[in-house]
C-alpha cells in the first residue's frame, strides 16, 4: 500500500534536492535574477513544449481520448472550485491582499512542478493527461487571473490565453496524435534531449526564486498558511471527490495525472502577476515559498490517501 506513496516521496525529494541546487547557486551569486529570467524563458518557450510534444508521440487509443476528456473536466473543475473556495475564505481581506491570496489558491505550479513529477512517476502518458491541465491553466491565468489581479472586467487577455507555448504545443501535438503522424528519428531525438532538461531546469529556477526571501518570513502571516492549506489539501481533496464520483473507471495513471496538478503548490506566476499589476509582491512570493516547502509532505500524503481509500 505504501509503494505508490514512497515512489512519489522519493521523486519529490529528488526534485527538492534540485531546488536546493538552484537555491545555493543563487545565494552564492552563481545565478542572478536576470539569469533566472532567461532560464525561465528557455523552459517555458522551448523545453516544456518539447515535453508535451513528446508525450503525444504515442500510439492512438480511443481510451486515451476518453482520458483526455476526463482530464479536461477535472482541470476546469479544479480551477472553478479554487475560485469559489478562495473567495469564500478571503472575501473579507483588504483588496490588495485578497487578489493575491485568491490567485495563489486558484493557480498551481502545474508546469514547473507537475510535468517533472508526472514524467518521473507516470511516464509519457501521465504528461499527456497533465498537459490538458496546463492548457486550461494558461487560458484561466490570462483571463480570470488577469481580471482577478486588476479588478477590471475588460482586462482579460484572450490573445495570451490562446497563444502561448503551452496551448500552441498542445494544438500542434494533438493532431499528430489523432492522425498518428510520427516525427522522424532526428527531430524525435532532439525533442527527447530538450525534454530531459525539464526537471532540473524547472527545479533550479524554483530554488533561485525561493532564495530571494527570508525562510522564516513565510510563517509569520496566518493568511499565507491558510492559502497554502487550501491549495495543497482542500482543492485536491475536492478534485479527488469529483474523480471518485465519475461513473467511468479512471485508472491509476489518469487519476494521479488529474490529482497531482491540482495538488501542486502555488504558481510561480503569482509573484510575476502581482509585480506586473502593482499588487503585494512580497505576499505573493511568500505564498509561493510556503506552499512549495509544504508540498514535499502534502503531495505524497495525498497519494497515500488514495491507497487508504482503496482506490488502487
C-alpha positions, 0 to 999 in steps of 0.5 A: 500500500505504501509503494505508490506513496514512497515512489512519489516521496522519493521523486519529490525529494529528488526534485527538492534536492534540485531546488536546493541546487538552484537555491545555493547557486543563487545565494552564492551569486552563481545565478542572478535574477536576470539569469533566472529570467532567461532560464525561465524563458528557455523552459517555458518557450522551448523545453516544456513544449518539447515535453508535451510534444513528446508525450503525444508521440504515442500510439492512438487509443480511443481510451486515451481520448476518453482520458483526455476528456476526463482530464479536461473536466477535472482541470476546469473543475479544479480551477472553478472550485479554487475560485469559489473556495478562495473567495469564500475564505478571503472575501473579507481581506483588504483588496490588495491582499485578497487578489493575491491570496485568491490567485495563489489558491486558484493557480498551481505550479502545474508546469514547473512542478507537475510535468517533472513529477508526472514524467518521473512517476507516470511516464509519457502518458501521465504528461499527456493527461497533465498537459490538458491541465496546463492548457486550461491553466494558461487560458484561466491565468490570462483571463480570470487571473488577469481580471482577478489581479486588476479588478477590471472586467475588460482586462482579460487577455484572450490573445495570451490565453490562446497563444502561448507555448503551452496551448500552441504545443498542445494544438500542434501535438494533438493532431499528430496524435489523432492522425498518428503522424510520427516525427522522424528519428532526428527531430524525435531525438532532439525533442527527447534531449530538450525534454530531459532538461525539464526537471532540473531546469524547472527545479533550479529556477524554483530554488533561485526564486525561493532564495530571494526571501527570508525562510522564516518570513513565510510563517509569520502571516496566518493568511499565507498558511491558510492559502497554502492549506487550501491549495495543497489539501482542500482543492485536491481533496475536492478534485479527488471527490469529483474523480471518485464520483465519475461513473467511468473507471479512471485508472491509476495513471489518469487519476494521479495525472488529474490529482497531482496538478491540482495538488501542486503548490502555488504558481510561480506566476503569482509573484510575476502577476502581482509585480506586473499589476502593482499588487503585494509582491512580497505576499505573493512570493511568500505564498509561493515559498510556503506552499512549495516547502509544504508540498514535499509532505502534502503531495505524497500524503495525498497519494497515500490517501488514495491507497487508504481509500482503496482506490488502487 
